[in-house]
Amino acid sequence: MTSSMDHSQSQSSKVGRAYRVVLPPEVRTALGVQEGDRVIFQIRDSEIRVQSLREFTRALQGSYANLLSGAADELITERRAEAERE
């Protein structure tokens, strides 16, 4: 996804009632989120990273894709060997 916000840009927003924060339009566009979408907050030290749930899930799946495909191949090989022995 192409971001309209440069990584060095900053945006501000006021903390409102019930500690709600409205994402500025540039941030919503950069994250690709719309009303009703879910976001993930990752807290490290005193910084917070906000990511759309969709992108978080995609990144998580990508990081495990090689592990899972290797495990699936190994399982298939084992099952075929068992079937040949029977």
C-alpha positions, 0 to 999 in steps of 0.5 A: 500500500502506498502511504500518503504520509512520509515516515517522518511526518507527525500528526496530532489529535486530542484525547477526548471523552472516554479517552478516545482519539480521532485518527486524522485523515492523513493517518486513516489514509496511510493505515488504509482504515475506515470507520468500523475497522479494527486497529492493533496497538503495539506498545514498546517503551514509551512509543505506540505503533498503530496498525490495521488489523488486516495488515497485522494479520497479513504480516503475521501470516507471512512470517509463519508461511515458510514454517507452515508450508515446510511442516505441511510438506513434511506431514504429507511426506510422512502420511504417504510413507505410512500409506505405502507401508500399509 
